[in-house]
Amino acid sequence: MQPRDYINGHELFVVMGVLTLGLIVSRPAIVAPALNLDAVGAPPLWPMLFITIACGAISGFHSLVASGTTSKQISREDHALGIGYGGMLLEGMLATK
């Protein structure tokens, strides 16, 4: 990893801490139901499901090929399939949460 990557990591932790502190101090009211099956003006679920899956697939593939460290961390080339597929599934699950 390059030194700039460590600096970016420190920046992310500092910003995450500041945002968490801001949420604790401001205590905003969260008005969002856990499940709303009859949302007025919401798009239909059926086409959005495919967009979510495609987003996960693109992100999983992007995380595999765009990282310069993935090729250095795997021992065999066929391990990349499991990493890309796992990234796709995790990104899809993250997108639906």
Buried (B, 14 or more C-beta within 10 A) or exposed (E): EEEEEEEEEEEEEEEEEEEEEEEEEEEEEEEEEEEEEEEEEEEEEEEEEEEBBEBBBEBBBBBBEEEEEBEEEBEEEEEBEEBBBEBBBBBBEEBEE
